[in-house]
Amino acid sequence: MSLGAKRALWRFMIFGGFGMLMEVCAMSIGVGMHGNLSLRGASSPWMFPIYGLIGLILEPVAAPLRERGVPLPVRALLYIVLFYIVEFSSGLLYLYFGINQRGVDNMHTVWDYGNTRTLYGQVSLDMLPFWYLFCFTLEYLYVRVDACATVLARRLRASDLLAG
């Protein structure tokens, strides 16, 4: 496997894991804000590939925008549109294959936005401000994740990096 493919695989893995961790933490905060001090958060392994895609598609989208001088606030809006397209199409795909069975119970849903404003139950419009703020950090985060992915793909140790 080429170094580029290994880096892409590591970025996919890191963003997938980070996304799921972020989702669990966000859900636990939401539970706590509604008075449940258990702070129990949850995610689904089906979310892993959705979050992992950030590591594969962000830079090919971001680089041309940066080169054209598109300001970060506008790029962040474009990233949200891309996120919502991925989430919406994934949701429909999961519904089609019976992976996400809305309206059954929590054990049969990958995500359920409940009583929030949604687009066909797949994309929460109430999450828009959160995603917009998160998108401001994405390019910064991507650079750091890619550096980690490079280290992992080359099987380097921290001491190897400090020696050079």
N, C-alpha and C positions, 0 to 999 in steps of 0.2 A: 504494500500500500504506500502511496506517495506521501511525502511530508504534508502537502496541502490537504490531502484527504484525511490524514490523521488529525490535523489541526481542526478541520471542519467537524469531524466526529467528536473530538473533545469539546469544541464549542457547543455542539448540539447537546452533549451530556451535561455540561456545566449549566447552560441556560435552562435545560429541562429540569434539573434538580433544584436550581435556584428559584425557578418559577413556582414549583410545587411548594417549596419551603415558604416563599413569600405568600402564597395563597393560604397555607395553613396559619401563618401568623396573622394575616389580614382577617381571616375568619374568626380567629380567637379574639382579636380586638373587637370585632363586631359583636360577638357573643357577650363579651364583657360590657360593652356599651349598653346592651339591653338587660343588664343586671345579673347575668349568669357568671358567677365568679369562678366557674370551672375553667373558663377560657379555652374550652375545647375547640380546636380547629380541625379541619379535614381537607383532603384533596382526593384525587383519584389518579391511578397510574395512567389513565387515558389522557390526562392533562399533560403528561410528560412530553409527548411529541409536539404538542401545540406550543408549549413554552420553548422546546428545543429548536423549533423553526426560527426563533429570533436569532440564534447563533449562525444560521445559514443564510437568511435573507436580508438581515439588517444592512450589512456593509455594501452589498451590490445595489441596494436602494439608496443608502446614505451617501456614498462616495460621489456619484454624479450630482447630487443635490448640493453637496458642499462645494464641489468644483465650480458649479454655476453661481455660487454665492447666495444660495437660498438661506435666509436667516433661520436660526434654530427654532424659534417659535412656529414658523411655518413648517419646518421639517417635522416637528413634533406632531402637528396636526395631520400631516401625511402618514406618519407612523401609526397614529390612532386609526386612520382609515384602513391601513393595511392590517392592523390587529383585528379590527372588527370584521374585515373580509375573511380572515383566517378563522376567527371564532365562529362566525355565522356559518361558513361552509363546513367547518368541522362539526358544528352542532347538528346541521342537517344530515351530514354523513352518519353521525352517531345515532341519530333518530332513525334513519333509514335501515341501519343494520341492527337496531334494537339494543344498542349499547346504552343509550340514554332514553329511558322510558319515562317521559314527563307525566306527572300526575299520578304515579303509582305510589311510591313512598321513597324516602331518602336512600334506601338501599339499592334502588334501581335508577338513580339519576346521577349523571356525571356532574351536571350543574343545573341548578334551578334557581332562577332569580326571584321566585315567589311573587310578591306584590309590587316589585319595582317596575318602572317603565322599561319595556323591552321592545325589540324588533323581532316579532314572531317567536318570542320566548327564548331566543338564542343569544342576543346581545343586550346587555344592560346599558341603557342610556344614562342611568344614574351613576355609573362608574366612569363616565367621561372625564370629569375633573381629576380623578385619581390617575387615570391612564395618561392624561395630558401632562401632569406633573412628573409622572414616572418617565415619560418619553424624553424629558429634559436630561435625564441621567443615562439614557441608553447608549449613546455614542461613547461617553466616558467609560461606562461599564464594559462595553464591547471591547475597547482597546485593552483593558485589564484582563478580561476573560481570554482574549486572543493571545496575550502574552503568556498566560498560564497554559493555554492549549499548546502553544509552541514548546514550552518547557516539557510538558507531558508527552507531546508527540516525539520529541527528540530524546526523551528519557534522561533529561538533565537533572542534576541536583542543584539546590540553591548555591552550594559552594562552587559549582561549575560556573554559575552566572557571576558570582563575585570575583572569581579569579581573572576574568577577561576584562 
